Amino acid sequence: MPTIDDVAKAAGVSASTVSYVLSGKRSISAPTRRRVEQAISTLGYRPHAGARALASSRTNVIGLMAPLRSGVDVSVIMQFVTGVVTRARDVDHDVLLLTQDDTGGIERVAAGSMVDAIVVMDVEADDTRLPVLRTLRQPTVLIGLPHEPAGLSCVDLDWEAAGRLAARRLADDGHRDVALIGSPPEVLDRRTSYAERVVRGFRGAAAEDGLTPVVVPCEPTPDGARRALDAALGEGPRGDGPGARSDRPTGLVVHNERALPHVLAGLAERGLDVPGDVGVIAICPGDVAVSQRLPLTSIDIPGELIGGVAVDMVMARLEGGQPAESRLIAPELTQRASTTPRVA
């Protein structure tokens, strides 16, 4: 296995110069840096992780807090995790996964200098973890957008725009009564940021376009989907209470991946054709939308992309002192077989 001395000899420099190239702690001329990097590549040299951390005060480890809470679709969470891990590998970093939902683990790994930076998932509107995160010396990036993100970088899908896009598409197709079958009750009760923002966007666009909206939480089970459909289609208590019209919605948005197949089965049990009787738009990963009994018009959740952007933002803060910022990924709607313009 090649050593740092082997690299120095091949590049015609001292071992300390190789160390400075690796750590970035001293300015090295571009020609010298190129010779050292070429020698490293040719010899296949990899510095010992412990020695590299001591030399640079960096661990090349990113902490990822991905709490596995009730009501969360683990398969979707894992798409975000995959994006973080894959991009971290590209920039020569490992990922330390933290799955608890309190700040104890974050404080422990931060105080012990186990990680260079932290990425936090499943962010709530008024997240109780934020005060602790703001005190850490390590930069933090949230996958999510709380009400008060000051001092912390954030990246997420623009969920409010996604809700607006879905409602507006139904309006453009001629639907006047529309419904959103949303996240499980416990996700909404926790005031999870993405779930609230979808609802806000859906209701806002409906109001602007003169639609009558119904919003119903949905447990991701067959019985939960039946109850949600009863509420959404007027066969049970309506989701929005006083003022809702009795007309049955003809446009349906489903933002609940695990409930989605049960919702489609429930529509079939009621003898409702998709898209003839009910147009359906899903807010879900693209692979989920195309795997249903009918390929669904959908707004994609680009989990891997967002996870990768979170790592890029972490590296920008580590390498260049990038100030805190928020980035929202614009939603995109893909037309498939579950929606069509209504015939007047």
Buried (B, 14 or more C-beta within 10 A) or exposed (E): EBBBEBBBBBBEBEBEBBBBBBBEEEEBEEEBBEBBBEBBEEBEBEBEEEEBBEBBEBBBBBBBBBBEBEBBBEEBBBBBBBBBBBBBEEBEBEBBEBEEBEBEBBBEBBEEBBBBBBBBBBBBBEBEBBEBBEEBEBBBBBBBBBEEBEEBBBBBBBBBBBBBBBBBBBBEBBBBBBBBBBBBBBBBEBBBBBBBBBBBBBBBBBEEBEBBBBBBBBBBEBEBBBBBBBBBBBEBEBBBEEEBEEEBBBBBBBBBBBBBBBBBBBBEEBEBEBBEEBBBBBBBBBEBBBEBEBBBBBBBBBBBBBBBBBBBBBBBBBEEEBEBBEBBBEBEBBEBBBBBEBEE
